[in-house]
Amino acid sequence: MDESLINILNSVVANATPLVIAGIGETITERAGVVNLSLDGSLALAAMVGFVTALATQSVIAGLIAAMIAGALVALIIAIAGIELKQDQVAVGFVLTLLAADLALFLGQDYTRTRGPQLLSVPLPVLKDIPVVGEIFFNHQPLVYVSYILIFVTWYILFHTRAGLAHRAVGERPESAFARGTNVNRMRYFYTILGGALVGLAGAAYSLAVKPGWSTPPVMRGDGWIALAIVIFAGWHPFRVVLGAYLFAGLRALASAIQRSPDIQIPLVLLNGLPWLLMIVTLLLVSSGAVERLLSVMPRPLQKSMRSVLRSDPPAALGTRFDEG
């Protein structure tokens, strides 16, 4: 394979990693029935907190932990507002994304374009020597490998363990889960905070790995909305989250390559809007019932197995409140 193409695919994997981690985090949260709409602001705030902490302590690990705490705290506010105060989760999340983004800009203004610690590439022994595949997937900084593990662990727990069954039940049929002895709101708190911590980790992936440092405006601006769209596109399934994240990163790389090519003249605005346009089209197809129509023409034995993979409907209790009293 051409070396330049390998390099492009390698960069796609690296640049998609924050979207993968944030998408998995939001999938975990929404599978429990809670909507965290604060992703865009949370990513920016976590990126700033992670970078500043790493700079102050000269420890990337400290930066990652601080970013995860920042993301978890934002998610905790949403959980308290939705579960205890019984406020609308969407409205609270939207306000928080604006607040967190502005807070990141204000607190990070003295650290723009400052050099600091960053995660370095750590090629995996043996795996990196696999032709083509090794160069694309196993020659990255550690958070890329964390995202690989996260994908499979989340999938396995969600669909192959009792804990995952309870997790999904809380988001689908909380009344039934409660009747079976599950503390619905406690689980919603836990998975909302866990998902928020992963969103925080995704924010740190930007400022400590993908584009090290802090800048105004932040480089990840808008990516939180993309992560939310990817979760919908993915049908709340971890494997499809990865597909959506890699697809979006690939479109960005394609737009960048076309922009640099002197032989192709396409308006810059159109190129920058290409990934967003495709995501909107995809969401429209998903919401139009195209997935169900596709399933209906498949052979019956395939329909059951493919339905879980191609699922496009949200958890039935998503965004709803549950009163255990």
Stockholm file with secondary structure:
# STOCKHOLM 1.0

chainA/1-325         MDESLINILNSVVANATPLVIAGIGETITERAGVVNLSLDGSLALAAMVGFVTALATQSVIAGLIAAMIAGALVALIIAIAGIELKQDQVAVGFVLTLLAADLALFLGQDYTRTRGPQLLSVPLPVLKDIPVVGEIFFNHQPLVYVSYILIFVTWYILFHTRAGLAHRAVGERPESAFARGTNVNRMRYFYTILGGALVGLAGAAYSLAVKPGWSTPPVMRGDGWIALAIVIFAGWHPFRVVLGAYLFAGLRALASAIQRSPDIQIPLVLLNGLPWLLMIVTLLLVSSGAVERLLSVMPRPLQKSMRSVLRSDPPAALGTRFDEG
#=GR chainA/1-325 SS CCHHHHHHHHHHHHHHHHHHHHHHHHHHHHHTTCCCTTHHHHHHHHHHHHHHHHHHHTCHHHHHHHHHHHHHHHHHHHHIIIIISCCCHHHHHHHHHHHHHHHHHHHTGGGBTCCCCCCCCCCCTTGGGSTTHHHHHSSSCHHHHHHHHHHHHHHHHHHHSHHHHHHHHHHHCHHHHHHTTCCHHHHHHHHHHHHHHHHHHHHHHIIIIISCSBCSSCTTTTHHHHHHHHHHHTTTCHHHHHHHHHHHHHHHHHHHHHHHCTTCCCCHHHHHHHHHHHHHHHHHHHHTTHHHHHHHTSCHHHHHHHHHHHCCSCCTTTTCCCCCC
#=GC SS_cons         CCHHHHHHHHHHHHHHHHHHHHHHHHHHHHHTTCCCTTHHHHHHHHHHHHHHHHHHHTCHHHHHHHHHHHHHHHHHHHHIIIIISCCCHHHHHHHHHHHHHHHHHHHTGGGBTCCCCCCCCCCCTTGGGSTTHHHHHSSSCHHHHHHHHHHHHHHHHHHHSHHHHHHHHHHHCHHHHHHTTCCHHHHHHHHHHHHHHHHHHHHHHIIIIISCSBCSSCTTTTHHHHHHHHHHHTTTCHHHHHHHHHHHHHHHHHHHHHHHCTTCCCCHHHHHHHHHHHHHHHHHHHHTTHHHHHHHTSCHHHHHHHHHHHCCSCCTTTTCCCCCC
//
